[in-house]
Amino acid sequence: MRLSARLFSAAGEPPRRLRRQTVSLEHFVQRKRALGLWRDIVRATNRIPQSSARDEMRSFARHEFERNKEVTDLTHIRYLISTGKTEFDAMRRYIDELAA
């Protein structure tokens, strides 16, 4: 009789994808909003012709997202997303001028 390799696997250890801490619904919603803001920024910067301004804007946005990625307080996360959207709206006007 053949023994399955599954019998010899570490049964007590959960799969790697399940080891993450679960987040609340509100954290999930705010994460989705942050990712949406990031995608909007990337799409907008893609409209700029290849230049140092394009790279600088994207690196600034990336730095801000990475700098705040460990924030867990919902009030602070909402504030950061709101501030990011305000800054992005101002940046979008500049991008529209560059892309035209």
C-alpha positions as CSV (number, residue, x, y, z in Angstrom):
1,M,0.0,0.0,0.0
2,R,1.3,3.4,-0.9
3,L,1.4,6.1,1.7
4,S,0.4,9.5,0.6
5,A,2.9,12.4,1.0
6,R,0.1,14.3,2.5
7,L,0.2,12.0,5.6
8,F,3.8,13.1,6.3
9,S,3.2,16.8,5.9
10,A,3.2,19.0,9.0
11,A,-0.4,18.7,10.0
12,G,-0.2,21.0,12.9
13,E,1.1,24.0,11.0
14,P,-1.4,26.1,9.1
15,P,-0.7,27.0,5.4
16,R,1.4,30.1,4.9
17,R,-1.5,32.1,3.4
18,L,-3.5,31.5,6.6
19,R,-0.9,32.7,9.0
20,R,-1.8,36.4,8.5
21,Q,-3.8,38.1,11.1
22,T,-7.4,38.7,10.1
23,V,-8.5,42.3,9.7
24,S,-11.8,43.9,10.5
25,L,-14.3,44.8,7.8
26,E,-13.4,48.5,8.3
27,H,-9.7,47.8,7.9
28,F,-10.5,45.9,4.7
29,V,-12.6,48.7,3.3
30,Q,-9.8,51.3,4.1
31,R,-7.2,49.0,2.5
32,K,-9.3,48.9,-0.7
33,R,-9.6,52.7,-0.7
34,A,-5.9,53.0,-0.3
35,L,-5.2,50.6,-3.1
36,G,-7.7,52.4,-5.3
37,L,-5.9,55.7,-4.6
38,W,-2.6,54.1,-5.5
39,R,-4.0,52.8,-8.8
40,D,-5.4,56.2,-9.7
41,I,-2.0,57.8,-9.0
42,V,-0.2,55.2,-11.2
43,R,-2.7,55.6,-14.0
44,A,-2.4,59.4,-13.9
45,T,1.4,59.4,-13.8
46,N,1.4,57.0,-16.8
47,R,-0.2,59.8,-18.8
48,I,2.9,62.0,-18.4
49,P,5.4,61.7,-21.2
50,Q,8.6,60.0,-20.1
51,S,10.5,62.5,-18.0
52,S,12.0,63.1,-14.6
53,A,8.7,64.7,-13.4
54,R,7.0,61.4,-14.0
55,D,9.6,59.4,-12.1
56,E,9.7,61.9,-9.3
57,M,5.9,62.0,-8.8
58,R,5.7,58.2,-8.7
59,S,8.6,57.8,-6.4
60,F,7.1,60.4,-4.0
61,A,3.8,58.6,-3.9
62,R,5.4,55.3,-3.4
63,H,7.6,56.6,-0.6
64,E,4.5,58.0,1.2
65,F,2.6,54.8,0.9
66,E,5.6,52.7,2.1
67,R,6.2,55.2,4.9
68,N,2.7,54.7,6.3
69,K,2.1,51.0,5.5
70,E,2.4,50.0,9.2
71,V,-0.3,52.3,10.4
72,T,-3.2,50.4,12.0
73,D,-5.3,53.2,13.6
74,L,-8.5,53.6,11.5
75,T,-8.8,57.3,12.2
76,H,-5.2,57.9,11.1
77,I,-5.7,55.7,8.0
78,R,-8.8,57.7,7.0
79,Y,-6.9,60.9,7.5
80,L,-4.0,59.7,5.4
81,I,-6.3,58.6,2.5
82,S,-8.2,61.9,2.7
83,T,-4.9,63.9,2.6
84,G,-3.6,61.7,-0.2
85,K,-6.7,62.3,-2.3
86,T,-6.4,66.1,-1.7
87,E,-2.7,66.1,-2.7
88,F,-3.5,63.9,-5.7
89,D,-6.2,66.2,-6.9
90,A,-3.7,69.1,-6.9
91,M,-1.2,66.8,-8.6
92,R,-3.7,65.8,-11.2
93,R,-4.2,69.4,-12.3
94,Y,-0.4,69.6,-12.9
95,I,-0.5,66.2,-14.7
96,D,-3.2,67.4,-17.0
97,E,-1.1,70.4,-18.0
98,L,1.9,68.1,-18.6
99,A,0.0,65.6,-20.6
100,A,-1.7,68.2,-22.8
